[in-house]
Amino acid sequence: MPVTRHHTHTALSRFARRPLDRPDLKPAAVGITLESDGEAFLLTRRAATLRGHAGQWALPGGRTDPGEDPGAAARRELAEELGLVLDADAELGLLDDYATRSGYLITPVVLWADGDPVLRPNPVEVSEVHRVPLELVDVEPRFVTIPESDAPVIQLPLLGRYVHAPTAAVLHQFREVVLQGRATRVAHLEQPVFAWR
């Protein structure tokens, strides 16, 4: 189920994205990077030696530098983590901001990388990188309850396991907006307790 660059850009242009006003949180950006002519996106597993969220599944991304917009931050992090350099023309649009329990305000940026670029994962930050076919995220997530929160915890079945928020929430909204044409909101979805730190 490949998507075209035009379809993706159009779907994001029609989407009324919701930013969050949370000056108490550190701004960050992640990139949903489409490649293989719109057939797959890039997903990483964070290195086990990282101080925060070691070993967790993640979209390439990180904290936004002062004065840096989310698109530039996502592209910089993509270059630092995977050696993939994209220019501003690769930015197709933004999804809703997502506030994390660990103190970040994430802005998801959808990017387009032509063809099958050569990736050079930085072992300091990335232990694994996967080209995930889009049909694997075009599924219904699982929602569970936890005693620590009234909000549902989202779990996305992927690669033989469950991926959790914030990554699961961002990918679910991408699926809804770009693949299904639905303006589904995800900011209320909870993260598992292990991701709160």
N, C-alpha and C positions, 0 to 999 in steps of 0.2 A: 504494500500500500504506500508507494512513494507519494510525496507531495511535491508540488512545484514551488519554486521561489515566489512566483506571482501569487499563487493560491495562499501561501503562508503570509506574505506581506498584506494581502487583501483582508484576510481573516483578522490579523492583528490590527489593521487600520480601522476596522469596523468595531473592534472591541473597546468599550469604554473602561479603560483601565482605572483602578482605584489605588492611588498612592496613599500612604499612611503618614500622618504627621506625628512622628515619634522622635523628637530631638534627644530623648534619653537613651536611644539605642545607637550603636555604631553603624554607619551606612556600609553596605556591602552589595556586591553584584555577583550573579552566577550566569553562566551562558548555557543555553540549550543550543548546541551547535549541530546543525543539520549538515550531513554530507552524504557521500555515495549517491549524488543526484537526488537527494530528498528521501532516501530509503532508510536512513539510520541517523542516530544521534550519538554523541560521545558521553560516556559515563565513566567516572573514575572511582577507584577505591583509595581512600586516603592512606598514606604511609603509616605504619604502626608506630613510628617514632615521633609523630607529631604530638604537640602538647594538647591540642584540642581536637576532639572527635576523631581520634586515631582509629584507623581501620574501617571507618564508616563509608558507605556509598555516597557519592557526591557528584554534583555537576561542577565542572571547573569554575572557580570563582574565589572571591576573597574580599577583604576590606577595601573600600573605596578611598583613594588618596584625597587629601584636601584639594578642592577645586576640580576634581575629576568627575565626569558624568558616568552614569551606570554602564553605558555602552563601551566607553573607553576602558573602564575598570574591568569589565568582563573580557574584553579583548586582550588586555594586558595580562590578566591572570591565565588566560588560555595559552598565551605565548610562554609564560613562566612555567606553567605546569606541564604542558604537552608540546611545546616548541612550535605551535601552530600560530602563525602571524596572519592576522586578517586586518584589512583596513575598514574605515568607517562605513563603506558601502556594503559591508557584510551584515550590518545591523538591520533586521527586518521589523523589529518592534519590541514592546515591553508587555509583560504580564503584571498582575497585581503585586504590590509589595507584600512581603510576608515577614512578620515580626517573630523572631526566635526567642525561646526561653533562655538561651545563652547570651543574649544581649546584642543581637544584630538585627538590622532592618535590611532584608534582602530584596533587591530589585532583580527579577529575572529578565534576561535579555535573550531574544531569539536571534541566532546568527546563522548565516549561510556560508558554508565552505564548499567551493566547487570541487567536484570529483572526489578522489580518495587521497587526501594529502598525507604525506609522510609525517608520522607522529614520533616525537622524541620525549617520552615521559621523563620528568625530573624525579629521580628516585628519592630525593629528600621530601617531596610532597606527595608523590603518587606511587602506589604499589602495583596497581593494575589499571589498564584502560580498556574499555570495551566499546565496540561499535554495535549499538543496540538497534535492531530493526524496529521501525515505528509500530508495527503491528503488536509488538510485545507490550506497549503501553496503552494500546487501544482496548483496554479491558476494564472491568469494574473493580474498583479497589475494595478492600475489606475495612470496615469500621469497627473498632472495639472500644470498650469503656475501661477507664482506670479509676481507682479510688481518689487519685490526686487531682482530678479535674472533671468538670461537668461537660467539657467539650469532647467530641469523638476523636479518637486517635486513628489517623489514616495509615493503612498498610497497603502498599502496592506490590502485587506478586510480580517478581522480575528475576530472571536468571536463577531460578530454583530456590528463591528465598523471598522474604518480604523486605522491601525498602520502605523506610519511614520518613516522616516529615523532618525537616523542610523539603528534602528532595522529592519525596512522594507527593506532597501537596503541589509543588511547582509542576511536576510532570503531569499530574492529574489535570491541572488547569490547562496546560498546553494541549493535552488530549481533547479536552472539552472545547476549547476555543478554536484550535486549528484543525483537528481531525473531525470533530463532530459539529462544529458551528454553534456551540452553546456557550452563553456567557455565565459559566458556573464560577462561583466564588469559593475561595479556599482559605482565606485569612483566619477563619474561625477554627480550622482543623488543628488538632492538638498533636504535639510531638510526644514520643515515649519518654519516660522519666530519664532514661540513660542519656538522652540528648539535651537535657536541661542544663547541663554544666558547660 
